[in-house]
Amino acid sequence: MKLLLATHNPNKVIELKALLTDHPEIEVLTLNDLNIAEEPEETEPSFEGNAILKAQWAMERSGLISLADDSGLEIDALNGEPGVYSARYLGKDTPYTLKNAIILDRLKEESDRRARFVSVVAIAYPKSMHNEGDTAIIVSEGIMEGSIGFEALGSNGFGYDPIFIPYGHTLTYAQLSTDVKNKVSHRGQAFRKAIRVLIEGESHAL
Ligand code: ITT
């Protein structure tokens, strides 16, 4: 089975490909492999809406089963910001070293450090590949609760990883290897559930 990873974020590609090494039956393609440089505007107000929008857009462009992730960080003391606007928060092109420093500064007197990463993974099927009445889209959510540290630590991963400490750990996401992060992360959780449904659906179709 061919599966298109519908993201232009190279770090998400690394994480998703690492999660797919357990599935040799799935042939993984990226938007780069298909020379698709454009991306749809993320116009929905929710992670779910944008994940579905991106997966359907890529499926229509490619004719392939397409998987998208929409994700973000919710910080309680910032009323849930950056949330669904995580990529655009404090400016789309602002370096994350600066974004993370600004967030740490905003929280410097704050004792409530609670935060969570949320990921919604959507998988869209081309119409030709699913039977009448079957679902054309798989959607699943993963949430990792945790806290915002007092300094940015670690150099793995991307985005807000250096300031987020997942619950039950003492290290930030950026101090964990890709494989360890994937075991606990919001994206790993959402992805594993969605892939299970995809594979079960395929085995029913045989
Ligand atoms: P695509 O839409 O092409 O997939 P994107 O980076 O724009 O790429 P999103 O719209 O889902 O993706 O934005 C997610 C943002 O949330 C991302 O850019 C980071 O700022 C943040 N984020 C999500 N997951 C993260 C993670 O695992 N570690 C650190 N930051 C993360």
Residues whose N, C-alpha, C, O or C-beta is under 5 A from the ligand:
A	BS01	ITT	A6 T7 H8 N9 D69 D70 S71 G72 L73 S86 A87 F158 G159 Y160 D161
